[in-house]
Amino acid sequence: HPAYESLIAFNDSFNDHAANHNIEGLVALYDEDAYWIAPDALPAQGRDGVPRQTITFMATNKGDLTHTIDDMFISDDGTQAVLMGVTAASVESQGMAFEGTYIYVLERDDVADRWQVVIDMFNTHPAD
């Protein structure tokens, strides 16, 4: 599917922004009204809430954050997609490290637009 490469590029962009502690670059990957769904918490809506807080915490503390892609699904028209994979994060200065699985639901208005996360759902556990 032609959207495959654009999703790989999206994930590469995520990992590049995370490696460079680029808060605004990471936040811009989320739709303004994105949902953040974490275990044992009510869903939070809006990229300037929990996503921005979490991204800012990670970047300010020079944390490491990466996503892999284990599976992807793309709509026939190339405007909706689901990415699933492993997220790994650590913040050495805070003595924390975790890993887990994530699911991103992404949308774009048409195939010329950039992808944006509309749902970020994940589970994590302490890294071994």
C-alpha positions as CSV (number, residue, x, y, z in Angstrom):
1,H,0.0,0.0,0.0
2,P,1.4,3.5,-0.9
3,A,0.7,4.7,2.6
4,Y,3.1,2.2,4.1
5,E,6.2,4.4,3.5
6,S,4.5,7.4,5.0
7,L,3.7,5.5,8.2
8,I,7.3,4.3,8.4
9,A,8.4,8.0,7.9
10,F,5.9,9.0,10.6
11,N,7.4,6.6,13.1
12,D,10.9,7.7,12.1
13,S,9.9,11.3,12.7
14,F,8.5,10.4,16.1
15,N,11.8,8.7,17.1
16,D,13.9,11.6,15.7
17,H,11.9,14.2,17.6
18,A,12.1,12.1,20.8
19,A,15.9,11.6,20.4
20,N,16.3,15.3,20.0
21,H,14.0,16.1,22.9
22,N,11.9,18.2,20.5
23,I,8.7,18.9,22.4
24,E,6.9,20.9,19.7
25,G,7.8,18.3,17.0
26,L,6.3,15.5,19.1
27,V,3.2,17.4,20.1
28,A,2.6,18.3,16.5
29,L,2.2,14.6,15.6
30,Y,-1.0,14.6,17.7
31,D,-4.3,15.9,16.5
32,E,-5.5,18.8,18.6
33,D,-8.4,16.7,20.0
34,A,-6.4,13.4,20.3
35,Y,-7.4,10.9,23.0
36,W,-4.7,9.5,25.4
37,I,-5.8,6.2,26.8
38,A,-3.6,4.8,29.6
39,P,-4.2,1.8,31.9
40,D,-6.1,2.5,35.1
41,A,-7.0,6.1,34.1
42,L,-9.9,7.8,32.4
43,P,-9.2,8.7,28.8
44,A,-7.8,12.3,28.4
45,Q,-8.7,14.4,25.4
46,G,-6.5,17.1,23.8
47,R,-2.9,17.1,22.8
48,D,-2.1,20.1,25.1
49,G,-3.1,18.1,28.2
50,V,-1.5,14.8,29.1
51,P,0.4,14.2,25.8
52,R,2.1,17.6,26.1
53,Q,2.8,17.1,29.9
54,T,4.3,13.7,29.3
55,I,6.4,14.8,26.3
56,T,7.6,17.8,28.2
57,F,8.6,15.7,31.2
58,M,10.5,13.3,29.0
59,A,12.3,16.0,27.0
60,T,13.1,18.2,30.0
61,N,14.6,15.3,31.8
62,K,16.5,14.1,28.7
63,G,14.6,10.8,28.7
64,D,14.9,8.2,26.0
65,L,11.8,7.2,24.1
66,T,11.4,5.0,21.1
67,H,8.6,3.2,19.2
68,T,8.9,0.2,16.9
69,I,6.3,-0.9,14.5
70,D,5.2,-4.5,14.8
71,D,2.0,-4.3,12.7
72,M,0.0,-1.7,10.7
73,F,-3.4,-1.5,9.1
74,I,-4.2,1.1,6.5
75,S,-7.7,2.0,5.1
76,D,-8.3,1.4,1.4
77,D,-8.4,5.2,0.8
78,G,-5.2,5.8,2.8
79,T,-6.6,8.3,5.2
80,Q,-6.8,6.1,8.4
81,A,-4.3,3.8,9.9
82,V,-3.4,1.8,13.0
83,L,0.1,1.3,14.2
84,M,1.0,-1.2,16.9
85,G,4.3,-1.9,18.4
86,V,6.6,-1.6,21.4
87,T,7.3,1.6,23.3
88,A,10.4,1.8,25.4
89,A,11.3,4.8,27.7
90,S,13.7,5.6,30.4
91,V,14.4,8.7,32.4
92,E,17.7,8.0,34.1
93,S,17.7,11.2,36.2
94,Q,14.3,10.1,37.7
95,G,15.3,6.4,38.1
96,M,12.5,5.2,35.8
97,A,12.4,2.8,32.9
98,F,9.4,1.2,31.3
99,E,8.3,-0.7,28.2
100,G,5.0,-1.9,26.8
101,T,2.8,-1.9,23.8
102,Y,1.1,1.0,22.1
103,I,-1.6,1.4,19.5
104,Y,-1.9,4.6,17.5
105,V,-5.0,5.4,15.5
106,L,-3.9,7.9,12.9
107,E,-5.9,10.0,10.4
108,R,-5.3,12.5,7.6
109,D,-7.7,14.3,5.3
110,D,-6.2,12.9,2.1
111,V,-3.1,11.1,1.1
112,A,-1.2,14.4,0.5
113,D,-1.6,15.4,4.2
114,R,0.5,14.3,7.1
115,W,-0.6,11.7,9.6
116,Q,-1.8,12.8,13.0
117,V,-2.4,10.6,16.1
118,V,-6.1,10.7,17.1
119,I,-5.9,7.9,19.7
120,D,-2.8,6.9,21.7
121,M,-3.5,3.8,23.7
122,F,-0.8,1.9,25.6
123,N,0.1,-0.3,28.5
124,T,3.5,-0.3,30.2
125,H,5.4,-2.2,32.8
126,P,8.8,-1.6,34.4
127,A,11.7,-2.5,32.1
128,D,13.8,-5.5,33.1
